[in-house]
């Protein structure tokens, strides 16, 4: 069976406790904004390729995970996000150990390599309740944009 969705579990190492505090403040500000003013939500809504997304602090706040399920190819997915919210990635990556050169908009290949290297691949097979349904099909079925 060919599943149209793919998982991403990007785990990044935070430089220090001070960097965690700054990240926590930045993410609290972004995530508390109404959806139309939250750049992450706005990008997810516009792109219509992400089924689910969440940000999670791990390992006593020494790591930040970006966990998503998306449609399409990895390279297109990451490049779409560079185009839509590259500055958000720049702000997050400024607090990460081993981050690629910034800004990501001018260092696409390095950012893609960083994400690939820090993606915790799932144990196959990847389960999907609707393996043939991309986001746009689901939205159409629900009559939503």
C-alpha positions in Angstrom: 0.0 0.0 0.0 1.3 3.4 -1.0 0.8 5.9 1.9 0.7 9.6 0.8 1.6 10.9 4.3 5.1 10.9 5.8 6.2 11.5 9.4 8.8 13.9 10.6 10.2 13.9 14.1 12.8 16.6 14.1 14.7 16.7 17.5 17.1 19.6 18.0 19.5 20.1 20.9 19.1 23.4 22.7 22.4 25.1 23.5 21.8 26.1 27.2 19.2 26.8 29.9 19.2 30.5 28.9 18.5 29.4 25.3 15.6 27.2 26.5 14.2 30.2 28.4 14.4 32.4 25.3 12.9 29.6 23.1 10.1 29.0 25.6 9.2 32.7 25.6 9.3 33.0 21.8 7.2 29.9 21.3 4.7 30.9 24.0 4.3 34.2 22.2 3.8 32.6 18.8 1.5 29.8 19.9 -0.7 32.1 22.1 -1.5 34.3 19.1 -4.8 33.8 17.3 -4.4 31.3 14.5 -4.5 34.1 11.8 -1.7 35.9 13.5 0.4 32.8 14.4 2.9 32.5 11.5 3.2 28.7 12.1 -0.6 28.1 11.9 -0.9 30.5 9.0 1.8 28.6 7.0 0.2 25.2 7.9 -3.2 26.4 6.8 -1.9 28.0 3.6 0.2 25.0 2.5 -2.5 22.4 3.0 0.0 19.6 3.2 0.3 19.0 7.0 -2.1 16.7 8.8 -0.8 17.3 12.3 2.0 19.4 13.9 3.2 20.0 17.4 6.2 21.4 19.2 7.5 19.6 22.3 10.3 20.3 24.7 12.1 17.0 25.6 14.8 15.7 28.0 14.3 18.2 30.8 14.0 21.1 28.3 17.3 20.3 26.6 15.7 19.4 23.3 12.9 20.8 21.1 11.0 18.4 18.8 9.0 19.4 15.8 6.6 16.5 15.1 4.5 16.5 11.9 2.7 14.3 9.5 2.8 15.8 5.9 1.9 15.0 2.3 4.4 15.0 -0.5 8.1 14.8 -0.8 10.5 15.7 2.1 12.4 18.3 0.0 9.3 20.1 -1.2 7.8 20.1 2.4 11.0 21.6 3.9 11.4 24.1 1.1 7.8 25.2 1.4 8.4 26.0 5.1 11.6 27.8 4.3 9.6 30.0 1.9 6.7 30.5 4.3 8.3 30.7 7.7 12.0 30.7 7.2 12.4 33.5 9.8 10.7 31.4 12.4 13.2 28.6 11.8 16.0 31.2 11.9 14.8 32.3 15.4 14.5 28.7 16.6 17.8 27.5 15.2 19.8 30.4 16.7 19.3 28.6 20.0 20.3 25.1 18.8 23.6 23.3 19.0 25.0 22.2 15.7 22.5 24.3 13.7 23.1 24.9 10.0 24.3 28.2 8.7 21.6 30.9 8.9 19.5 32.3 7.4 17.9 29.1 6.2 16.6 31.0 3.1 20.2 31.3 1.8 21.4 27.9 3.1 18.6 25.5 1.9 20.8 22.5 1.3 22.5 22.8 4.7 19.1 23.1 6.4 17.6 20.1 4.6 20.7 18.1 5.6 20.3 19.2 9.2 16.6 18.2 9.3 17.4 14.8 7.7 20.2 14.2 10.1 18.0 15.1 13.2 14.8 13.4 12.1 14.1 10.3 14.2 12.8 8.0 11.6 9.8 5.9 12.7 9.8 2.2 12.9 8.2 1.1 9.7 5.5 0.7 8.7 4.1 4.2 9.3 0.4 3.8 10.2 -2.3 6.0 8.7 -6.0 5.6 9.2 -6.5 7.1 5.7 -3.4 6.2 3.7 -4.6 7.5 0.4 -6.0 10.8 1.5 -3.9 14.0 1.4 -5.0 17.0 3.4 -6.7 18.7 0.4 -9.0 15.6 -0.1 -9.9 15.5 3.6 -10.7 19.3 3.6 -12.8 18.9 0.5 -14.7 16.1 2.1 -15.4 18.3 5.1 -16.2 21.2 2.8 -13.5 23.4 4.5 -10.7 25.5 3.2 
